[in-house]
Amino acid sequence: MPFLALIGVVSAAAWLLVPASGLWLSGAAAFALLAAAVSVFAIGECLHGAVQPALVVDLADPRLLGRYMAISALSWQVGFTVGPAAGGALLAASPTGLWLVMAFALVATG
């Protein structure tokens, strides 16, 4: 569990670097910071992908393992469906607000 929390903090830090690169930097420096943020986020995604299914199995009641795995998969699909629409609306409202909201959501959900 502490490892999963660490992944959330690292991902939140990466999301916070995205608006910083657009607000305070320009040109090559902004690109370098954005590339660093994306790299950190990608590493976090790889680590999360390795830990998340095992965590679901550990938390599930053995009799309900199939349901737990199905809900876990469903949550990803709902995110892939709702995420672009919600993210697009946030991005249209505030170009930097999306990244701040995502960083807050990652920290809040741990």
C-alpha positions as CSV (number, residue, x, y, z in Angstrom):
1,M,0.0,0.0,0.0
2,P,2.7,2.6,0.7
3,F,4.2,1.9,-2.7
4,L,0.8,2.7,-4.3
5,A,0.6,5.9,-2.3
6,L,4.1,6.8,-3.5
7,I,3.0,6.3,-7.1
8,G,0.1,8.7,-6.5
9,V,2.4,11.4,-5.1
10,V,4.9,11.0,-8.0
11,S,2.1,11.2,-10.6
12,A,0.7,14.3,-8.9
13,A,4.1,15.9,-9.0
14,A,4.3,15.1,-12.7
15,W,0.9,16.7,-13.3
16,L,2.0,19.8,-11.4
17,L,5.0,20.2,-13.7
18,V,2.7,20.4,-16.8
19,P,1.2,23.8,-16.1
20,A,4.5,25.0,-14.7
21,S,6.1,24.4,-18.0
22,G,3.5,26.4,-19.9
23,L,3.1,29.3,-17.4
24,W,6.6,30.1,-16.4
25,L,8.8,28.8,-19.3
26,S,8.9,29.0,-23.0
27,G,10.7,27.4,-25.9
28,A,13.3,24.7,-25.2
29,A,13.1,25.0,-21.4
30,A,9.3,24.4,-21.5
31,F,9.7,21.5,-23.7
32,A,12.4,20.0,-21.5
33,L,10.2,20.3,-18.4
34,L,7.2,18.9,-20.2
35,A,9.3,16.0,-21.4
36,A,10.5,15.4,-17.8
37,A,6.9,15.5,-16.5
38,V,5.7,13.0,-19.2
39,S,8.6,10.7,-18.4
40,V,7.9,10.7,-14.7
41,F,4.2,10.1,-15.3
42,A,5.0,7.2,-17.7
43,I,7.2,5.6,-15.0
44,G,4.4,6.0,-12.5
45,E,1.9,4.4,-15.0
46,C,4.2,1.5,-15.5
47,L,4.6,0.9,-11.8
48,H,0.9,1.3,-11.2
49,G,0.1,-1.2,-13.9
50,A,2.2,-3.8,-12.2
51,V,0.8,-3.2,-8.7
52,Q,-2.9,-2.6,-9.3
53,P,-4.1,-6.1,-10.4
54,A,-2.3,-7.7,-7.5
55,L,-3.8,-5.2,-5.1
56,V,-7.3,-6.1,-6.3
57,V,-6.6,-9.8,-5.8
58,D,-5.3,-9.2,-2.3
59,L,-8.3,-7.1,-1.3
60,A,-10.9,-9.3,-2.8
61,D,-12.9,-11.9,-1.0
62,P,-11.9,-15.2,-2.8
63,R,-15.5,-16.0,-3.5
64,L,-16.0,-12.6,-5.2
65,L,-12.7,-12.4,-7.0
66,G,-14.3,-12.3,-10.5
67,R,-16.6,-9.5,-9.5
68,Y,-13.7,-7.5,-8.1
69,M,-11.6,-7.9,-11.2
70,A,-14.6,-7.0,-13.4
71,I,-15.3,-3.8,-11.4
72,S,-11.7,-2.9,-11.6
73,A,-11.7,-3.3,-15.4
74,L,-15.0,-1.5,-15.6
75,S,-13.6,1.5,-13.7
76,W,-10.8,1.8,-16.3
77,Q,-13.3,1.7,-19.1
78,V,-15.5,4.3,-17.5
79,G,-12.4,6.5,-17.1
80,F,-11.5,6.1,-20.8
81,T,-15.1,7.0,-21.8
82,V,-15.8,9.9,-19.4
83,G,-12.2,11.2,-19.2
84,P,-11.8,12.8,-22.6
85,A,-15.2,14.6,-22.4
86,A,-14.6,15.9,-18.9
87,G,-11.0,16.7,-19.6
88,G,-12.0,18.5,-22.8
89,A,-14.5,20.6,-20.9
90,L,-12.0,21.5,-18.3
91,L,-9.3,22.3,-20.9
92,A,-11.8,24.6,-22.7
93,A,-12.6,26.4,-19.5
94,S,-9.0,26.8,-18.3
95,P,-5.9,25.5,-20.2
96,T,-3.9,25.2,-17.0
97,G,-6.8,24.3,-14.7
98,L,-7.1,20.8,-16.0
99,W,-3.6,19.9,-14.8
100,L,-4.1,21.4,-11.4
101,V,-7.4,19.6,-11.0
102,M,-5.7,16.3,-12.0
103,A,-2.9,16.8,-9.5
104,F,-5.3,17.6,-6.7
105,A,-7.4,14.5,-7.6
106,L,-4.3,12.3,-7.5
107,V,-3.2,13.6,-4.1
108,A,-6.8,13.4,-2.7
109,T,-7.3,9.8,-3.8
110,G,-3.8,8.8,-2.7
